[in-house]
Amino acid sequence: MSTPKARKGRRFRPYYLVLIALFAVVFTWAAIAPFDRGAWMLENALVVVFVPIFLIAGRYFRLSDVSYGLLTLFTVLHVVGSHYTYAEVPFGFVLQDWLGADRNMYDRLVHFSFGLLLALPVRECFIVLSDLRGFWSYYLPLDLTLSFSAVYEILEWAAVQIANPGAGLAFLGTQGDEWDTQKDMALAGSGALIAMVLAALFLRSYRSRSQGVAAAKTVASPPGS
């Protein structure tokens, strides 16, 4: 796995071009006859702003391949939801049946994925920008993910105040649950917590293996041999 680095401007490798192409195909599909055009525009306002920023920044500020894959996966999940509106995504009804829920569960999946898939890229940004290490390199991504989740819920509320009621309600996707906002944030936080625990365990295992290999090489080739 490549490590995040700040680099001078350079061309994208084929891996990045594949991710960009995948997103472009899904976004184009989602833009063609969405179920609710107003809700689609609200859902993708931030996508239209941030995707170009990531593309430009990616020429100078590179994260790991894994992080870019996670970012693309989350964006694709979100764009698919915007096409149907979150309350009407077909796979959400499948999840509803599996879980015995009384609502479409796609929005719950995406909020959980927000934390699970974005916490690692956020951690890498902290490492590159502030050389963060140790406990804080795991806690701050969790904290920031929860903050982003709360900000997004506030933006949803603001959108309802500004947009027409139909588009606003489709954008919110509460499906009659008065605790929808709190549950969404809790899922995002849970996803981020799981991601950081898995990252810590992986790095601990990787370092242990690396130290074991180094020790084995030292025994096999002692100094002065």
N, C-alpha and C positions, 0 to 999 in steps of 0.2 A: 504494500500500500504506500503510495507516494505521500510525502508530508507537505503541509501547507507552506508556501513560500511567497515572498514578495519579489517579483521579477520585473525586468524591463519588458516593455511591450513586445509581444511575439505572437505568432500565429497559433491558432487552436490546433491541438492534436486531433486525429480522427475520432478518438473517443468522445471528445467534447462536441464535435460536429454531429455525431450520431445522437447525442442527447438533445442538441439544439433541433435537429431534424424531427426527432420524436415529439418534442414539445410543439413544434410548428404544425405538424400533422394533426395532433389532438386539438390544438387551439383552433385550427381552421375548421375541423369537423364540428367543434362545439359552437362556433360562430354561425354555422349554417342552420337556419331555422330552429333556434333554441325554443324551449317550451314557453319561456317568458322573456321577451327581449329586454324589458326594463330591468328585471332581476339579473339577467346575464350581464348587462352593462355595469350594474352596481357591483356584482361579484368580481368582475375582472378589472375594475378601475385600478386596484393596487397592482395587479399582474402587469398591466400595460405600463405602469410606472417603474416597477422594480426589475422586471426581466431585462429591459435594455440597460439598466444600471449594472446588473450582474454581468451582462455580456461585455460591457465596456471595462468594468473593474477587473474582469477575468483575464484581460490581456496584461495586467500589471500586478494583480494580487491574486495568487492562485491558492485554492484550497486543495485538499486531497481528492483523488478520483472518487473515493467512496462518498465524500460530502456532496460533490456535484451530482452523483447518482441519486442520493437521498433528496436533494433539492428538486431535481427533475421529477422524481416519483411523487413528491408531495404536490408540486404544481400541477401535474397531470391529474391527480385525484381531485384537486380543487376545480380544475377546468371542466372535468367530467360532471361534477356536481352542479356547476353553473349552467351547463347545457340543459339539464333536466329540471333544475331547481333541486335543492338538497332534499326536499320532502318527497320527491317523485323519482329518484334514481332507482332503476330496476334492481340493482344489486342490494340496495338498502332494504327492499322488501324481502329479499332472500335472507339477509341478516336478521330481519324482524322475525321470520319464521324459525330460523335456527335458534334464536335466543328467546323465543316466546314473548317478544316485546309487543307493545300496543302502538308502535309508531315506526316509521321508516328510520333505520339506524345508520344511514349513510353519513349523516352529519356528525354523529357520535364517532364514527370511524375516522373521519377526517380531522376532527378536533384532537383525538388521541394521536393520530399520525403527525399532527402539527408538532407535538412535543417529541414524539419518538424519532421523527425523521429530521427535525431541524436543530435539536440540541447539540449534536456532534458538529455540524457546520458552525454553530455559534461558538462552541468551545474552541474550534480551530481559529476563529477570528480573534478571540481573546488571547490565544497563545501567540499569534503573529503580531498583533498590535501592542500587547502589553507584556509579552513574555511570561504569561501567567503559568504557574505550576502548582502541583499539589492539590490540596482540598479545594481551594478557591477555583481552580480550573474546572471542577465538577459542579460546585455549588452555584457559581454565577450564571452558567448557561441555564440551569434550572430556574433560577430567579428571573432571568431575562425572558425566558420562554413564558413564564406565568405573567410577566408584565406585558409582553406582546399580546398574549391572549386576552388580557383585560382591556388593552387599548383597542383591539379589534372589536370586542363586544360594545365598547363605547361608540366606535365608528358605525356599527350596525344600528345602534339606537339613533345616532345623528342622521343616518341615511333615511330612517323611517320618518323623521321630522321633515326632511327636505323633499324626498321622493313622493310620488303618488302612492296612496295607501296600498294598492294592489301590489306594486313592485316592492314596496317596503316590507310588507308582510311575507312575501315570497323570499325576499332577501334574508329576513330574520330566521325563518324556518323553525320557529319554536314548536310548531305542531301542537299548540294548546298546553304546553308544559310551562308552568309558571316558574319553575326552577331551572329552565333550560340554560340560562347564562351561567349559573353556578356549576352545573354539571359539565358544561363544555370546558370551563376553565379547569375543573378538577381532572378531567380526562387529559387535557393538554399537559398539566403538571405531572400526572401519572406517567404519561408517555415519556416526558423528559427525564423523570427520575429513573425509569427503566433503562433509557438510553445511556445515562451517565453511569449507572451501576454496571451495565454490560461493557461500556468503554473502559471503566476502571479494571474490571476483571480481565478483559482482553489484554490491556497494557501490562498488567501485573504478570499474566501468564507469559506474554511475549518477552518481557524483561527477564523472567526466571529462565526461560529457554535460552535466551541469548547469553546469560551469565553461565549457564551450564555448558553451552558449547565452547565459550571462551575458556572455562576451567579445564575442559577436556583437551583442548588444544594445548594448553599450558603443560598438562601432565604428559601428553604425547610428545611434546617438543620442549623439554625443560631448557631454561637459559644455559647457554654454554655448551649445548649438545652438538 
